[in-house]
Amino acid sequence: MNRPVRWRHRRRERAGRARSLPRPPARALLALLLLLCSAGPLAACGSGAPARTTLTVLASAELTDLRPVLDELRRATGITLQMEYGGTVSASDLIGSGRTDRHDLAWLSSDRWLRLNLKAAGGTGAPPSTRTMMSPLVLGVKRSTAERLWHGGGQQPPSWADIAGAAERGQLRYAMTDPTVAHSGLAALVAVATAGAGTGEALRPEDVAQDRVRGFLAGRTLSAPSSHALVDGYLAHQDDTDAVIAYESDLLALGGDGRLREPLDLVYPQDGIVLSDYPLLLLDPAKRAAYDRVLAWLLAPAVQKKIMQLTLRRPVDPTVARDPRLERPIGNALYFPDRPEVVQRLLAQYEADIPATAAGPSRSPAPSRTS
């Protein structure tokens, strides 16, 4: 991004020296001009506009809220990201199968399931990946429900085991995304199963307690294929649902727009958090230069601040001052399974035990394409 400034500085230095030197021949001037224009896609030549490039991106559905940022990216760098939105789990399955020839990049809420898929397939490794922002998975619970279930027993927040127990007893009706499609739903299943195992380590296949997962799923009354769709569904069914399992960013935004009939308290379970870090992945190695330019722009402090202000996701740059609502420590991170058969067993358990009363769409719609 600073290359044009350096070249202009060098040209001024050369211009100063040229006053005391003989004028170079025209061929040498032409060679110098060609060198300047080939210095990089952002070099100032002709009109000064950056070179235009379009990259196709397989993206998690919740990233639709980044459209204003992507418009600024295009104006600043000349790079258009043509986004195709879908579920994170679905996208990871697609990439793991090798059927992503028409995508240059992927931008997911998490690449953990993708890495397990690639490991199971015997691949040589995951594509280059760099995290761009962060948001923990939390429980947004009606204040009256939180007071009834937990606040009377002390100041410690509940654990995932407490949440699962309340759901099993019929005391907590919650909304959660479909874990076969969206990462937030899958992360919630992993968290509950990990709490049920009680080992403090990554889940093994034999640790998946079917009774605990089944009891937790008994409380799910609302589902959706993405976190944004889940929030919309909750707003339409507030009287029938006590809580929402979603990203911190979605619940903070929901609490600030006046559409809630009762405030939601955010619960950060004491036994650990599953954190989404929204990695940008390079799928086509031939697009490495453009990928690096996009990352450099996204990770600049000023852009990190804009992303935080727009989406309420936490910046990955520690030098960026956080919104006061994002200053709360998120605690320890839960281990994500390191064996694909663990996740496969969890998803099989989910599909076998999903309550018939769960409302709302439970499968991802066809991916939508936009720039």
Secondary structure as the mmCIF struct_conf table of DSSP 4:
data_model
#
loop_
_struct_conf.conf_type_id
_struct_conf.id
_struct_conf.beg_label_comp_id
_struct_conf.beg_label_asym_id
_struct_conf.beg_label_seq_id
_struct_conf.end_label_comp_id
_struct_conf.end_label_asym_id
_struct_conf.end_label_seq_id
HELX_RH_AL_P HELX_RH_AL_P1 ARG A 3 ALA A 18
TURN_TY1_P TURN_TY1_P1 ARG A 19 SER A 20
BEND BEND1 LEU A 21 LEU A 21
HELX_LH_PP_P HELX_LH_PP_P1 PRO A 22 PRO A 25
HELX_RH_AL_P HELX_RH_AL_P2 ALA A 26 CYS A 37
TURN_TY1_P TURN_TY1_P2 SER A 38 SER A 38
BEND BEND2 ALA A 39 ALA A 39
TURN_TY1_P TURN_TY1_P3 PRO A 41 LEU A 42
BEND BEND3 ALA A 43 ALA A 43
TURN_TY1_P TURN_TY1_P4 GLY A 46 SER A 47
HELX_LH_PP_P HELX_LH_PP_P2 ALA A 49 ARG A 52
STRN STRN1 THR A 53 SER A 60
HELX_RH_3T_P HELX_RH_3T_P1 ALA A 61 LEU A 66
HELX_RH_AL_P HELX_RH_AL_P3 ARG A 67 THR A 77
BEND BEND4 GLY A 78 GLY A 78
STRN STRN2 ILE A 79 GLY A 86
HELX_RH_AL_P HELX_RH_AL_P4 THR A 88 GLY A 96
TURN_TY1_P TURN_TY1_P5 SER A 97 GLY A 98
TURN_TY1_P TURN_TY1_P6 ASP A 101 ARG A 102
BEND BEND5 ASP A 104 ASP A 104
STRN STRN3 LEU A 105 TRP A 107
BEND BEND6 SER A 109 SER A 109
HELX_RH_AL_P HELX_RH_AL_P5 ARG A 112 ALA A 120
TURN_TY1_P TURN_TY1_P7 ALA A 121 GLY A 122
BEND BEND7 THR A 124 THR A 124
HELX_LH_PP_P HELX_LH_PP_P3 ALA A 126 PRO A 128
STRN STRN4 SER A 129 ARG A 131
STRN STRN5 MET A 133 LYS A 142
HELX_RH_AL_P HELX_RH_AL_P6 ARG A 143 LEU A 149
TURN_TY1_P TURN_TY1_P8 TRP A 150 TRP A 150
HELX_RH_3T_P HELX_RH_3T_P2 HIS A 151 GLY A 153
BEND BEND8 GLN A 155 GLN A 156
HELX_LH_PP_P HELX_LH_PP_P4 PRO A 157 SER A 159
HELX_RH_AL_P HELX_RH_AL_P7 TRP A 160 GLU A 168
TURN_TY1_P TURN_TY1_P9 ARG A 169 GLY A 170
STRN STRN6 TYR A 174 ALA A 175
TURN_TY1_P TURN_TY1_P10 PRO A 179 VAL A 181
HELX_RH_AL_P HELX_RH_AL_P8 HIS A 183 ALA A 197
BEND BEND9 THR A 199 GLU A 201
HELX_RH_3T_P HELX_RH_3T_P3 PRO A 205 ASP A 207
HELX_RH_AL_P HELX_RH_AL_P9 GLN A 210 LEU A 217
TURN_TY1_P TURN_TY1_P11 ALA A 218 GLY A 219
STRN STRN7 ARG A 220 LEU A 222
BEND BEND10 PRO A 225 SER A 226
HELX_RH_AL_P HELX_RH_AL_P10 SER A 227 ALA A 236
TURN_TY1_P TURN_TY1_P12 HIS A 237 HIS A 237
HELX_RH_3T_P HELX_RH_3T_P4 GLN A 238 ASP A 240
BEND BEND11 ASP A 242 ASP A 242
STRN STRN8 ALA A 243 TYR A 247
HELX_RH_AL_P HELX_RH_AL_P11 GLU A 248 GLY A 255
TURN_TY1_P TURN_TY1_P13 GLY A 256 GLY A 256
BEND BEND12 ASP A 257 GLY A 258
BEND BEND13 ARG A 261 GLU A 262
STRN STRN9 LEU A 264 VAL A 267
TURN_TY1_P TURN_TY1_P14 GLN A 270 ASP A 271
STRN STRN10 ILE A 273 ILE A 273
STRN STRN11 LEU A 275 SER A 276
STRN STRN12 PRO A 279 LEU A 282
HELX_RH_3T_P HELX_RH_3T_P5 PRO A 285 LYS A 287
HELX_RH_AL_P HELX_RH_AL_P12 ARG A 288 LEU A 298
TURN_TY1_P TURN_TY1_P15 LEU A 299 LEU A 299
BEND BEND14 ALA A 300 ALA A 300
HELX_RH_AL_P HELX_RH_AL_P13 PRO A 301 THR A 311
HELX_LH_PP_P HELX_LH_PP_P5 ARG A 313 ARG A 313
STRN STRN13 ARG A 314 PRO A 315
BEND BEND15 VAL A 316 VAL A 316
TURN_TY1_P TURN_TY1_P16 PRO A 318 THR A 319
BEND BEND16 VAL A 320 VAL A 320
HELX_LH_PP_P HELX_LH_PP_P6 ALA A 321 ASP A 323
HELX_RH_3T_P HELX_RH_3T_P6 PRO A 324 LEU A 326
BEND BEND17 ARG A 328 ARG A 328
HELX_LH_PP_P HELX_LH_PP_P7 ASN A 332 ASN A 332
STRN STRN14 ALA A 333 ALA A 333
HELX_LH_PP_P HELX_LH_PP_P8 LEU A 334 PRO A 337
BEND BEND18 ASP A 338 ARG A 339
HELX_RH_AL_P HELX_RH_AL_P14 PRO A 340 ASP A 353
TURN_TY1_P TURN_TY1_P17 ALA A 356 THR A 357
STRN STRN15 ALA A 359 ALA A 359
BEND BEND19 GLY A 360 GLY A 360
BEND BEND20 ARG A 363 ARG A 363
HELX_LH_PP_P HELX_LH_PP_P9 SER A 364 PRO A 367
STRN STRN16 SER A 368 THR A 370
#
